[in-house]
């Protein structure tokens, strides 16, 4: 098979494919003598028109893609912005009123008195050194005082009153009375410790009570 016969076969195939797609009359259809060159020209015209028609049609894929892009809405997720809270160091809350000491909170009356010390010995009290004026039994270690009688009659102290002696720890209880001759005076009970009592001696102290 030579090249000429191959070309003719291809031309015939093209004519068979393209003729259904276009209603085109040949330039010299009425001519009985329709040569090969004229046939090739007509086929070329048909082929060119067919290609132009295909190029004019939008491809389905691109058309769909364009429509889809129009329909799609770009939504950007808005991040919730929280207001910035300044982290300031909190100062420790302080009480409006500081706790008062026991002396100023519990006791309203105050007086400067002379303070001495005594023990449970006969030569310092009487024949019953462990029994106080109101009948209370005294034992070493107890925080007890005896007071002058003017402190009871004039200044409001009484049996079992609780007092505080400035400079000494804890509270003392009035369980004993002193001789009538003493004024503005207290006697601090020191059990059986004579040495401690002599060391105390005689002092001026602040007495607080209600």
MDTraj code that builds the backbone (N, CA, C; nanometers):
import mdtraj as md
import numpy as np

residues = "UNK UNK UNK UNK UNK UNK UNK UNK UNK UNK UNK UNK UNK UNK UNK UNK UNK UNK UNK UNK UNK UNK UNK UNK UNK UNK UNK UNK UNK UNK UNK UNK UNK UNK UNK UNK UNK UNK UNK UNK UNK UNK UNK UNK UNK UNK UNK UNK UNK UNK UNK UNK UNK UNK UNK UNK UNK UNK UNK UNK UNK UNK UNK UNK UNK UNK UNK UNK UNK UNK UNK UNK UNK UNK UNK UNK UNK UNK UNK UNK UNK UNK UNK UNK UNK UNK UNK UNK UNK UNK UNK UNK UNK UNK UNK UNK UNK UNK UNK UNK UNK UNK UNK UNK UNK UNK UNK UNK UNK UNK UNK UNK UNK UNK UNK UNK UNK UNK UNK UNK UNK UNK UNK UNK UNK UNK UNK UNK UNK UNK UNK UNK UNK UNK UNK UNK UNK UNK UNK UNK UNK UNK UNK UNK UNK UNK UNK UNK UNK UNK UNK UNK UNK UNK UNK UNK UNK UNK UNK UNK UNK UNK UNK UNK UNK UNK UNK UNK UNK UNK UNK UNK UNK UNK UNK UNK UNK UNK UNK UNK UNK UNK UNK UNK UNK UNK UNK UNK UNK UNK UNK UNK UNK UNK UNK UNK UNK UNK UNK UNK UNK UNK UNK UNK UNK UNK UNK UNK UNK UNK".split()
xyz = np.array([
    [0.0875, -0.1191, 0.0000],
    [0.0000, 0.0000, 0.0000],
    [0.0898, 0.1223, 0.0000],
    [0.0695, 0.2108, -0.0953],
    [0.1533, 0.3306, -0.1046],
    [0.0890, 0.4460, -0.0298],
    [0.1590, 0.5574, -0.0267],
    [0.1148, 0.6741, 0.0513],
    [-0.0134, 0.7330, -0.0039],
    [-0.0316, 0.7339, -0.1336],
    [-0.1506, 0.7921, -0.1953],
    [-0.2770, 0.7207, -0.1532],
    [-0.2679, 0.5899, -0.1535],
    [-0.3865, 0.5128, -0.1121],
    [-0.4215, 0.5367, 0.0348],
    [-0.3194, 0.5578, 0.1175],
    [-0.3433, 0.5866, 0.2622],
    [-0.4136, 0.7195, 0.2769],
    [-0.3685, 0.8215, 0.2031],
    [-0.4324, 0.9529, 0.2104],
    [-0.5773, 0.9463, 0.1684],
    [-0.6023, 0.8742, 0.0595],
    [-0.7409, 0.8622, 0.0123],
    [-0.8304, 0.7953, 0.1178],
    [-0.7756, 0.6937, 0.1819],
    [-0.8545, 0.6244, 0.2861],
    [-0.8882, 0.7181, 0.4005],
    [-0.7911, 0.7998, 0.4423],
    [-0.8149, 0.8942, 0.5518],
    [-0.9192, 0.9978, 0.5142],
    [-0.9126, 1.0436, 0.3908],
    [-1.0100, 1.1433, 0.3444],
    [-1.1501, 1.0872, 0.3478],
    [-1.1637, 0.9641, 0.3001],
    [-1.2954, 0.9007, 0.3001],
    [-1.3489, 0.8842, 0.4418],
    [-1.2612, 0.8488, 0.5329],
    [-1.3035, 0.8341, 0.6743],
    [-1.3510, 0.9654, 0.7298],
    [-1.2770, 1.0740, 0.7005],
    [-1.3169, 1.2065, 0.7499],
    [-1.4507, 1.2484, 0.6936],
    [-1.4711, 1.2188, 0.5660],
    [-1.6002, 1.2545, 0.5056],
    [-1.7132, 1.1810, 0.5732],
    [-1.6912, 1.0526, 0.5998],
    [-1.7968, 0.9729, 0.6636],
    [-1.8283, 1.0231, 0.8041],
    [-1.7247, 1.0762, 0.8745],
    [-1.7452, 1.1231, 1.0136],
    [-1.8083, 1.2599, 1.0170],
    [-1.7648, 1.3496, 0.9272],
    [-1.8041, 1.4895, 0.9382],
    [-1.9331, 1.5228, 0.8670],
    [-1.9721, 1.4471, 0.7683],
    [-2.0935, 1.4810, 0.6952],
    [-2.2190, 1.4845, 0.7817],
    [-2.2358, 1.3967, 0.8777],
    [-2.3593, 1.4051, 0.9584],
    [-2.3688, 1.5310, 1.0403],
    [-2.2544, 1.5978, 1.0775],
    [-2.2554, 1.7117, 1.1688],
    [-2.2766, 1.8448, 1.0997],
    [-2.2761, 1.8500, 0.9736],
    [-2.2923, 1.9785, 0.9059],
    [-2.3680, 1.9597, 0.7751],
    [-2.4595, 2.0579, 0.7541],
    [-2.5383, 2.0548, 0.6293],
    [-2.4735, 2.1527, 0.5319],
    [-2.3707, 2.1052, 0.4673],
    [-2.2933, 2.1919, 0.3773],
    [-2.2981, 2.1342, 0.2366],
    [-2.3279, 2.2219, 0.1448],
    [-2.3297, 2.1794, 0.0029],
    [-2.1927, 2.1942, -0.0572],
    [-2.1611, 2.1111, -0.1449],
    [-2.0309, 2.1196, -0.2083],
    [-2.0331, 2.2319, -0.3112],
    [-1.9163, 2.2877, -0.3365],
    [-1.9067, 2.4034, -0.4275],
    [-1.9537, 2.3690, -0.5680],
    [-1.9246, 2.2535, -0.6077],
    [-1.9634, 2.2107, -0.7413],
    [-2.0381, 2.0783, -0.7356],
    [-2.1506, 2.0820, -0.6590],
    [-2.2277, 1.9581, -0.6381],
    [-2.2889, 1.9097, -0.7679],
    [-2.3264, 2.0078, -0.8537],
    [-2.3929, 1.9686, -0.9776],
    [-2.2955, 1.9190, -1.0820],
    [-2.1724, 1.9435, -1.0499],
    [-2.0717, 1.9051, -1.1481],
    [-2.0547, 1.7553, -1.1498],
    [-2.0571, 1.7015, -1.2651],
    [-2.0416, 1.5559, -1.2750],
    [-1.8966, 1.5179, -1.2563],
    [-1.8132, 1.6115, -1.2968],
    [-1.6706, 1.5818, -1.2823],
    [-1.6201, 1.6443, -1.1524],
    [-1.6359, 1.5724, -1.0404],
    [-1.5979, 1.6190, -0.9033],
    [-1.4645, 1.5559, -0.8729],
    [-1.3589, 1.6369, -0.8827],
    [-1.2256, 1.5796, -0.8694],
    [-1.1826, 1.5687, -0.7239],
    [-1.0666, 1.5082, -0.7048],
    [-1.0161, 1.4804, -0.5686],
    [-0.9768, 1.6082, -0.4973],
    [-0.9193, 1.7038, -0.5634],
    [-0.8781, 1.8290, -0.4987],
    [-0.9974, 1.9036, -0.4406],
    [-1.1075, 1.9061, -0.5193],
    [-1.2281, 1.9720, -0.4681],
    [-1.2810, 1.9013, -0.3452],
    [-1.2718, 1.7721, -0.3438],
    [-1.3185, 1.6937, -0.2287],
    [-1.2367, 1.7273, -0.1045],
    [-1.1083, 1.7401, -0.1228],
    [-1.0215, 1.7714, -0.0072],
    [-1.0536, 1.9093, 0.0476],
    [-1.0817, 2.0054, -0.0454],
    [-1.1139, 2.1405, 0.0013],
    [-1.2435, 2.1413, 0.0811],
    [-1.3424, 2.0710, 0.0299],
    [-1.4714, 2.0676, 0.1018],
    [-1.4581, 2.0006, 0.2374],
    [-1.3802, 1.8926, 0.2397],
    [-1.3598, 1.8242, 0.3695],
    [-1.2908, 1.9178, 0.4686],
    [-1.1933, 1.9945, 0.4171],
    [-1.1226, 2.0884, 0.5050],
    [-1.2181, 2.1936, 0.5602],
    [-1.3089, 2.2420, 0.4740],
    [-1.4079, 2.3415, 0.5203],
    [-1.4975, 2.2841, 0.6281],
    [-1.5449, 2.1598, 0.6003],
    [-1.6303, 2.0939, 0.7000],
    [-1.5579, 2.0743, 0.8327],
    [-1.4342, 2.0340, 0.8254],
    [-1.3550, 2.0070, 0.9463],
    [-1.3331, 2.1349, 1.0267],
    [-1.3055, 2.2457, 0.9543],
    [-1.2811, 2.3731, 1.0224],
    [-1.4072, 2.4226, 1.0916],
    [-1.5226, 2.4099, 1.0222],
    [-1.6494, 2.4521, 1.0841],
    [-1.6832, 2.3679, 1.2063],
    [-1.6516, 2.2410, 1.1968],
    [-1.6795, 2.1517, 1.3097],
    [-1.5962, 2.1903, 1.4325],
    [-1.4704, 2.2244, 1.4097],
    [-1.3828, 2.2642, 1.5199],
    [-1.4272, 2.3965, 1.5805],
    [-1.4702, 2.4907, 1.4946],
    [-1.5171, 2.6188, 1.5477],
    [-1.6423, 2.6021, 1.6324],
    [-1.7307, 2.5099, 1.5877],
    [-1.8531, 2.4848, 1.6650],
    [-1.8217, 2.4254, 1.8030],
    [-1.7251, 2.3332, 1.8030],
    [-1.6868, 2.2716, 1.9312],
    [-1.6206, 2.3734, 2.0233],
    [-1.5375, 2.4620, 1.9689],
    [-1.4700, 2.5621, 2.0518],
    [-1.5690, 2.6608, 2.1110],
    [-1.6801, 2.6882, 2.0389],
    [-1.7803, 2.7843, 2.0880],
    [-1.8590, 2.7290, 2.2049],
    [-1.8744, 2.5970, 2.2096],
    [-1.9518, 2.5352, 2.3185],
    [-1.8685, 2.5343, 2.4466],
    [-1.9231, 2.5831, 2.5594],
    [-1.8486, 2.5749, 2.6879],
    [-1.8433, 2.4310, 2.7354],
    [-1.7270, 2.3932, 2.7827],
    [-1.7125, 2.2544, 2.8319],
    [-1.7904, 2.2377, 2.9604],
    [-1.8547, 2.1220, 2.9779],
    [-1.9370, 2.0992, 3.0980],
    [-1.8590, 2.1132, 3.2263],
    [-1.7329, 2.0680, 3.2269],
    [-1.6549, 2.0690, 3.3507],
    [-1.6267, 2.2116, 3.3963],
    [-1.5854, 2.2975, 3.2979],
    [-1.5543, 2.4361, 3.3357],
    [-1.6792, 2.5114, 3.3749],
    [-1.7904, 2.4837, 3.3074],
    [-1.9162, 2.5509, 3.3395],
    [-1.9615, 2.5187, 3.4808],
    [-1.9524, 2.3922, 3.5139],
    [-1.9933, 2.3500, 3.6496],
    [-1.9029, 2.4119, 3.7533],
    [-1.7726, 2.4161, 3.7177],
    [-1.6773, 2.4724, 3.8137],
    [-1.7060, 2.6189, 3.8401],
    [-1.7411, 2.6941, 3.7323],
    [-1.7719, 2.8356, 3.7478],
    [-1.8960, 2.8547, 3.8330],
    [-1.9999, 2.7731, 3.8045],
    [-2.1241, 2.7846, 3.8819],
    [-2.1001, 2.7523, 4.0288],
    [-2.0196, 2.6494, 4.0532],
    [-1.9933, 2.6099, 4.1913],
    [-1.9199, 2.7190, 4.2678],
    [-1.8259, 2.7818, 4.1982],
    [-1.7512, 2.8880, 4.2664],
    [-1.8391, 3.0076, 4.2975],
    [-1.9403, 3.0326, 4.2129],
    [-2.0330, 3.1425, 4.2409],
    [-2.1219, 3.1116, 4.3587],
    [-2.1610, 2.9847, 4.3696],
    [-2.2526, 2.9476, 4.4773],
    [-2.1828, 2.9441, 4.6127],
    [-2.0567, 2.9076, 4.6071],
    [-1.9845, 2.8928, 4.7343],
    [-1.9604, 3.0299, 4.7954],
    [-1.9861, 3.0391, 4.9216],
    [-1.9599, 3.1609, 4.9961],
    [-1.8451, 3.1354, 5.0916],
    [-1.7528, 3.2242, 5.0870],
    [-1.6370, 3.2092, 5.1744],
    [-1.6757, 3.2610, 5.3125],
    [-1.6699, 3.1704, 5.4077],
    [-1.7056, 3.2053, 5.5455],
    [-1.5806, 3.1952, 5.6301],
    [-1.5422, 3.3036, 5.6839],
    [-1.4250, 3.3036, 5.7717],
    [-1.4728, 3.2937, 5.9152],
    [-1.4180, 3.1990, 5.9835],
    [-1.4568, 3.1781, 6.1235],
    [-1.4011, 3.2901, 6.2089],
    [-1.4921, 3.3590, 6.2693],
    [-1.4514, 3.4690, 6.3559],
    [-1.4159, 3.4146, 6.4931],
    [-1.2967, 3.4398, 6.5304],
    [-1.2526, 3.3950, 6.6627],
    [-1.3074, 3.4896, 6.7675],
    [-1.3634, 3.4289, 6.8708],
    [-1.4170, 3.5108, 6.9793],
    [-1.3020, 3.5727, 7.0560],
    [-1.3054, 3.7039, 7.0575],
    [-1.1987, 3.7768, 7.1247],
    [-1.2425, 3.8047, 7.2670],
    [-1.1699, 3.7477, 7.3611],
    [-1.2021, 3.7689, 7.5018],
    [-1.1351, 3.8965, 7.5496],
    [-1.2086, 3.9743, 7.6257],
    [-1.1470, 4.0974, 7.6774],
    [-1.0306, 4.0655, 7.7687],
    [-0.9262, 4.1413, 7.7526],
    [-0.8075, 4.1172, 7.8336],
    [-0.8324, 4.1650, 7.9763],
    [-0.8040, 4.0758, 8.0651],
    [-0.8211, 4.1090, 8.2058],
    [-0.6831, 4.1304, 8.2652],
    [-0.6619, 4.2470, 8.3148],
    [-0.5309, 4.2750, 8.3733],
    [-0.5175, 4.2002, 8.5042],
    [-0.4138, 4.1210, 8.5089],
    [-0.3893, 4.0407, 8.6286],
    [-0.3091, 4.1223, 8.7288],
    [-0.3819, 4.1803, 8.8180],
    [-0.3148, 4.2566, 8.9218],
    [-0.3026, 4.1717, 9.0470],
    [-0.1932, 4.1871, 9.1107],
    [-0.1729, 4.1133, 9.2342],
    [-0.2695, 4.1633, 9.3395],
    [-0.3458, 4.0693, 9.3871],
    [-0.4421, 4.1077, 9.4892],
    [-0.3724, 4.1241, 9.6236],
    [-0.4035, 4.2356, 9.6821],
    [-0.3470, 4.2583, 9.8136],
    [-0.4273, 4.1798, 9.9160],
    [-0.3608, 4.1214, 10.0110],
    [-0.4338, 4.0459, 10.1129],
    [-0.5292, 4.1355, 10.1885],
    [-0.6532, 4.0885, 10.1980],
    [-0.7542, 4.1686, 10.2650],
    [-0.7218, 4.1792, 10.4128],
    [-0.7256, 4.3003, 10.4578],
    [-0.6985, 4.3227, 10.5998],
    [-0.8279, 4.3578, 10.6691],
    [-0.8394, 4.3179, 10.7895],
    [-0.9588, 4.3479, 10.8664],
    [-0.9672, 4.4983, 10.8883],
    [-1.0885, 4.5481, 10.8813],
    [-1.1065, 4.6908, 10.8991],
    [-1.0529, 4.7358, 11.0341],
    [-1.0764, 4.6532, 11.1324],
    [-1.0266, 4.6831, 11.2657],
    [-0.9391, 4.5682, 11.3102],
    [-0.8177, 4.5977, 11.3438],
    [-0.7277, 4.4927, 11.3904],
    [-0.7754, 4.4414, 11.5249],
    [-0.7433, 4.3142, 11.5477],
    [-0.7839, 4.2534, 11.6732],
    [-0.7147, 4.3239, 11.7889],
    [-0.7923, 4.3654, 11.8790],
    [-0.7362, 4.4336, 11.9943],
    [-0.6811, 4.3310, 12.0917],
    [-0.5876, 4.3757, 12.1685],
    [-0.5314, 4.2874, 12.2704],
    [-0.6346, 4.2595, 12.3772],
    [-0.6098, 4.1525, 12.4517],
    [-0.7054, 4.1126, 12.5553],
    [-0.7269, 4.2232, 12.6560],
    [-0.6199, 4.2967, 12.6835],
    [-0.6300, 4.4011, 12.7855],
    [-0.7274, 4.5106, 12.7455],
    [-0.7212, 4.5557, 12.6162],
    [-0.8064, 4.6665, 12.5733],
    [-0.9437, 4.6191, 12.5291],
    [-0.9568, 4.4928, 12.4880],
    [-1.0846, 4.4436, 12.4388],
    [-1.1765, 4.3998, 12.5528],
    [-1.1198, 4.3287, 12.6503],
    [-1.2047, 4.2688, 12.7539],
    [-1.2218, 4.3558, 12.8775],
    [-1.1221, 4.4375, 12.9068],
    [-1.1236, 4.5115, 13.0327],
    [-1.1425, 4.6606, 13.0074],
    [-1.2306, 4.7205, 13.0825],
    [-1.2645, 4.8614, 13.0654],
    [-1.1979, 4.9508, 13.1698],
    [-1.1774, 4.8982, 13.2930],
    [-1.1210, 4.9795, 13.4013],
    [-0.9728, 4.9507, 13.4180],
    [-0.9015, 5.0528, 13.4578],
    [-0.7576, 5.0391, 13.4761],
    [-0.7120, 5.1301, 13.5902],
    [-0.6171, 5.0775, 13.6694],
    [-0.5681, 5.1554, 13.7830],
    [-0.4263, 5.1118, 13.8162],
    [-0.3463, 5.2067, 13.8587],
    [-0.2113, 5.1758, 13.9052],
    [-0.2190, 5.1442, 14.0551],
    [-0.1719, 5.0263, 14.0911],
    [-0.1771, 4.9805, 14.2305],
    [-0.0401, 4.9296, 14.2724],
    [-0.0228, 4.9133, 14.4024],
    [0.0990, 4.8528, 14.4561],
    [0.0773, 4.7026, 14.4632],
    [0.1747, 4.6265, 14.4160],
    [0.1608, 4.4808, 14.4142],
    [0.2737, 4.4172, 14.4959],
    [0.2360, 4.3317, 14.5884],
    [0.3299, 4.2498, 14.6646],
    [0.2989, 4.1054, 14.6363],
    [0.3699, 4.0117, 14.7042],
    [0.3477, 3.8695, 14.6806],
    [0.3350, 3.7979, 14.8148],
    [0.2563, 3.6906, 14.8165],
    [0.2436, 3.6090, 14.9376],
    [0.2362, 3.4616, 14.9018],
    [0.2576, 3.3762, 15.0029],
    [0.2572, 3.2314, 14.9847],
    [0.1664, 3.1672, 15.0895],
    [0.1497, 3.0370, 15.0755],
    [0.0646, 2.9636, 15.1717],
    [0.1488, 2.9178, 15.2923],
    [0.1981, 3.0145, 15.3669],
    [0.2704, 2.9862, 15.4905],
    [0.1994, 3.0564, 15.6059],
    [0.2047, 2.9932, 15.7222],
    [0.1307, 3.0454, 15.8383],
    [0.1767, 3.1852, 15.8754],
    [0.3073, 3.2094, 15.8703],
    [0.3588, 3.3406, 15.9115],
    [0.3187, 3.4524, 15.8155],
    [0.2672, 3.4175, 15.6975],
    [0.2251, 3.5201, 15.6001],
    [0.0731, 3.5354, 15.5958],
    [0.0023, 3.4364, 15.6475],
    [-0.1453, 3.4442, 15.6420],
    [-0.2015, 3.4241, 15.7826],
    [-0.2538, 3.3038, 15.8074],
    [-0.3067, 3.2688, 15.9388],
    [-0.2891, 3.1193, 15.9588],
    [-0.3697, 3.0638, 16.0504],
    [-0.3558, 2.9213, 16.0813],
    [-0.4048, 2.8306, 15.9694],
    [-0.4792, 2.8863, 15.8747],
    [-0.5253, 2.8075, 15.7581],
    [-0.4764, 2.8760, 15.6310],
    [-0.3472, 2.8634, 15.6008],
    [-0.2897, 2.9389, 15.4881],
    [-0.3433, 2.8990, 15.3507],
    [-0.4022, 2.7819, 15.3392],
    [-0.4546, 2.7363, 15.2086],
    [-0.6020, 2.7735, 15.1881],
    [-0.6633, 2.8350, 15.2880],
    [-0.8036, 2.8744, 15.2768],
    [-0.8098, 3.0254, 15.2639],
    [-0.8731, 3.0723, 15.1583],
    [-0.8829, 3.2163, 15.1318],
    [-0.9991, 3.2771, 15.2084],
    [-1.0159, 3.4108, 15.1969],
    [-1.1127, 3.4864, 15.2762],
    [-1.2567, 3.4424, 15.2526],
    [-1.2887, 3.4030, 15.1275],
    [-1.4259, 3.3597, 15.0969],
    [-1.4430, 3.2079, 15.1069],
    [-1.3417, 3.1403, 15.1585],
    [-1.3493, 2.9963, 15.1750],
    [-1.2923, 2.9155, 15.0585],
    [-1.2374, 2.9792, 14.9594],
    [-1.1768, 2.9074, 14.8456],
    [-1.0453, 2.8427, 14.8902],
    [-1.0212, 2.7241, 14.8407],
    [-0.8973, 2.6542, 14.8731],
    [-0.7907, 2.6900, 14.7685],
    [-0.6761, 2.7343, 14.8182],
    [-0.5664, 2.7757, 14.7298],
    [-0.4678, 2.6612, 14.7112],
    [-0.4205, 2.6473, 14.5894],
    [-0.3207, 2.5452, 14.5580],
    [-0.2113, 2.6084, 14.4736],
    [-0.0865, 2.5626, 14.4918],
    [0.0242, 2.6176, 14.4121],
    [-0.0046, 2.6062, 14.2615],
    [0.0301, 2.7094, 14.1886],
    [0.0062, 2.7122, 14.0437],
    [-0.1170, 2.7909, 14.0043],
    [-0.2033, 2.8188, 14.1005],
    [-0.3248, 2.8952, 14.0699],
    [-0.2902, 3.0426, 14.0521],
    [-0.3580, 3.1079, 13.9564],
    [-0.3386, 3.2518, 13.9340],
    [-0.4425, 3.3258, 14.0179],
    [-0.4008, 3.3627, 14.1366],
    [-0.4924, 3.4215, 14.2352],
    [-0.4296, 3.5482, 14.2919],
    [-0.5156, 3.6445, 14.3255],
    [-0.4684, 3.7636, 14.3966],
    [-0.5613, 3.7922, 14.5144],
    [-0.5033, 3.8572, 14.6127],
    [-0.5820, 3.9156, 14.7222],
    [-0.5819, 4.0662, 14.6987],
    [-0.6943, 4.1335, 14.7272],
    [-0.7052, 4.2776, 14.7012],
    [-0.7394, 4.3513, 14.8299],
    [-0.6976, 4.4775, 14.8353],
    [-0.7347, 4.5613, 14.9497],
    [-0.8848, 4.5864, 14.9468],
    [-0.9424, 4.6125, 15.0633],
    [-1.0884, 4.6190, 15.0735],
    [-1.1467, 4.7392, 15.0013],
    [-1.0698, 4.8466, 14.9882],
    [-1.1204, 4.9617, 14.9135],
    [-1.1400, 4.9266, 14.7652],
    [-1.0601, 4.8295, 14.7157],
    [-1.0769, 4.7863, 14.5762],
    [-1.2104, 4.7146, 14.5577],
    [-1.2596, 4.6548, 14.6643],
    [-1.3894, 4.5854, 14.6576],
    [-1.5042, 4.6835, 14.6762],
    [-1.4926, 4.7703, 14.7766],
    [-1.6041, 4.8574, 14.8124],
    [-1.6149, 4.9787, 14.7207],
    [-1.5005, 5.0328, 14.6774],
    [-1.5000, 5.1603, 14.6068],
    [-1.4821, 5.1457, 14.4563],
    [-1.4029, 5.0492, 14.4156],
    [-1.3645, 5.0429, 14.2743],
    [-1.4285, 4.9279, 14.1953],
    [-1.5183, 4.8569, 14.2567],
    [-1.6014, 4.7625, 14.1815],
    [-1.5511, 4.6199, 14.1688],
    [-1.4359, 4.5866, 14.2280],
    [-1.3925, 4.4470, 14.2244],
    [-1.4753, 4.3667, 14.3228],
    [-1.4886, 4.2369, 14.2935],
    [-1.5647, 4.1495, 14.3829],
    [-1.5073, 4.0087, 14.3786],
    [-1.5673, 3.9216, 14.4580],
    [-1.5208, 3.7828, 14.4653],
    [-1.5289, 3.7169, 14.3263],
    [-1.4200, 3.6556, 14.2862],
    [-1.4062, 3.5851, 14.1583],
    [-1.4010, 3.6786, 14.0362],
    [-1.3758, 3.8056, 14.0577],
    [-1.3544, 3.8950, 13.9435],
    [-1.2246, 3.8545, 13.8719],
    [-1.2268, 3.8636, 13.7407],
    [-1.1072, 3.8336, 13.6611],
    [-1.0353, 3.9638, 13.6290],
    [-0.9051, 3.9640, 13.6536],
    [-0.8253, 4.0838, 13.6309],
    [-0.7017, 4.0468, 13.5496],
    [-0.6382, 4.1523, 13.4988],
    [-0.5131, 4.1336, 13.4263],
    [-0.4094, 4.2285, 13.4843],
    [-0.2911, 4.1734, 13.5084],
    [-0.1816, 4.2535, 13.5612],
    [-0.0847, 4.2787, 13.4458],
    [-0.0689, 4.4036, 13.4085],
    [0.0144, 4.4377, 13.2946],
    [0.1580, 4.3915, 13.3186],
    [0.2098, 4.3165, 13.2227],
    [0.3453, 4.2632, 13.2324],
    [0.3476, 4.1163, 13.2703],
    [0.2320, 4.0626, 13.3179],
    [0.2237, 3.9215, 13.3532],
    [0.1281, 3.8503, 13.2576],
    [0.1577, 3.7250, 13.2313],
    [0.0756, 3.6483, 13.1376],
    [-0.0530, 3.6003, 13.2037],
    [-0.1580, 3.5925, 13.1216],
    [-0.2837, 3.5334, 13.1653],
    [-0.3671, 3.6232, 13.2557],
    [-0.4737, 3.5674, 13.3035],
    [-0.5674, 3.6397, 13.3901],
    [-0.5600, 3.5843, 13.5334],
    [-0.5842, 3.6729, 13.6250],
    [-0.5844, 3.6350, 13.7664],
    [-0.7259, 3.6499, 13.8212],
    [-0.7557, 3.5722, 13.9262],
    [-0.8900, 3.5730, 13.9852],
    [-0.8810, 3.6244, 14.1289],
    [-0.9761, 3.7116, 14.1632],
    [-0.9818, 3.7646, 14.2997],
    [-1.0469, 3.6596, 14.3903],
    [-0.9653, 3.5960, 14.4766],
    [-1.0176, 3.4942, 14.5694],
    [-0.9849, 3.5257, 14.7160],
    [-0.9161, 3.6377, 14.7390],
    [-0.8753, 3.6663, 14.8768],
    [-0.8801, 3.8160, 14.9035],
    [-0.8884, 3.8519, 15.0346],
    [-0.8927, 3.9922, 15.0770],
    [-0.7725, 4.0216, 15.1671],
    [-0.7310, 4.1481, 15.1640],
    [-0.6182, 4.1897, 15.2460],
    [-0.6680, 4.2607, 15.3721],
    [-0.5755, 4.2946, 15.4590],
    [-0.6077, 4.3645, 15.5834],
    [-0.6674, 4.5018, 15.5537],
    [-0.7476, 4.5533, 15.6453],
    [-0.8178, 4.6805, 15.6257],
    [-0.7236, 4.7998, 15.6111],
    [-0.6042, 4.7859, 15.6631],
    [-0.5135, 4.9002, 15.6627],
    [-0.4567, 4.9337, 15.5236],
    [-0.4689, 4.8395, 15.4287],
    [-0.4109, 4.8614, 15.2967],
    [-0.5102, 4.9306, 15.2019],
    [-0.4539, 5.0174, 15.1170],
    [-0.5343, 5.0896, 15.0176],
    [-0.4677, 5.0747, 14.8794],
    [-0.5515, 5.0557, 14.7787],
    [-0.5035, 5.0428, 14.6403],
    [-0.3843, 4.9473, 14.6316],
    [-0.4088, 4.8294, 14.6810],
    [-0.3011, 4.7318, 14.6859],
    [-0.3537, 4.5935, 14.6520],
    [-0.2669, 4.5111, 14.5901],
    [-0.2993, 4.3712, 14.5638],
    [-0.1840, 4.2835, 14.6129],
    [-0.2149, 4.1566, 14.6392],
    [-0.1155, 4.0592, 14.6811],
    [-0.1237, 3.9414, 14.5846],
    [-0.0146, 3.9100, 14.5187],
    [-0.0155, 3.8033, 14.4173],
    [0.0234, 3.6718, 14.4835],
    [-0.0596, 3.5722, 14.4662],
    [-0.0354, 3.4409, 14.5278],
    [0.0717, 3.3656, 14.4484],
    [0.1740, 3.3117, 14.5213],
    [0.2838, 3.2398, 14.4568],
    [0.3046, 3.1021, 14.5173],
    [0.1960, 3.0410, 14.5619],
    [0.2015, 2.9027, 14.6100],
    [0.2883, 2.8879, 14.7338],
    [0.3869, 2.8016, 14.7240],
    [0.4797, 2.7775, 14.8346],
    [0.6188, 2.8315, 14.8035],
    [0.6325, 2.9075, 14.6956],
    [0.7633, 2.9541, 14.6502],
    [0.7999, 3.0863, 14.7187],
    [0.8684, 3.0757, 14.8341],
    [0.9095, 3.1947, 14.9083],
    [1.0141, 3.2764, 14.8325],
    [1.1050, 3.2045, 14.7676],
    [1.2103, 3.2716, 14.6933],
    [1.1529, 3.3604, 14.5843],
    [1.0529, 3.3080, 14.5141],
    [0.9888, 3.3845, 14.4071],
    [0.9149, 3.5050, 14.4631],
    [0.8532, 3.4861, 14.5792],
    [0.7782, 3.5951, 14.6417],
    [0.8725, 3.7067, 14.6866],
    [0.9865, 3.6720, 14.7474],
    [1.0835, 3.7733, 14.7906],
    [1.1450, 3.8457, 14.6699],
    [1.1658, 3.7694, 14.5628],
    [1.2227, 3.8305, 14.4421],
    [1.1281, 3.9330, 14.3833],
    [0.9995, 3.9040, 14.3899],
    [0.9007, 3.9993, 14.3382],
    [0.9059, 4.1289, 14.4168],
    [0.9060, 4.1171, 14.5482],
    [0.9146, 4.2338, 14.6360],
    [0.7898, 4.3199, 14.6301],
    [0.8093, 4.4502, 14.6020],
    [0.6994, 4.5458, 14.5965],
    [0.7137, 4.6266, 14.4672],
    [0.6063, 4.6302, 14.3923],
    [0.6118, 4.7003, 14.2633],
    [0.4826, 4.7774, 14.2385],
    [0.4933, 4.8723, 14.1466],
    [0.3751, 4.9421, 14.0967],
    [0.3358, 4.8753, 13.9648],
    [0.2091, 4.8349, 13.9535],
    [0.1621, 4.7662, 13.8323],
    [0.0298, 4.8284, 13.7857],
    [-0.0017, 4.8002, 13.6598],
    [-0.1303, 4.8438, 13.6046],
    [-0.2287, 4.7284, 13.6172],
    [-0.3366, 4.7498, 13.6872],
    [-0.4401, 4.6490, 13.7065],
    [-0.5587, 4.6828, 13.6175],
    [-0.6083, 4.5830, 13.5431],
    [-0.7197, 4.6046, 13.4513],
    [-0.8325, 4.5060, 13.4848],
    [-0.9558, 4.5563, 13.4805],
    [-1.0723, 4.4718, 13.5093],
    [-1.1975, 4.5366, 13.4523],
    [-1.3106, 4.4736, 13.4703],
    [-1.4383, 4.5275, 13.4246],
    [-1.5226, 4.5722, 13.5439],
])
top = md.Topology()
chain = top.add_chain()
for i, resn in enumerate(residues, 1):
    res = top.add_residue(resn, chain, resSeq=i)
    for name in ("N", "CA", "C"):
        top.add_atom(name, md.element.get_by_symbol(name[0]), res)
traj = md.Trajectory(xyz[None], top)
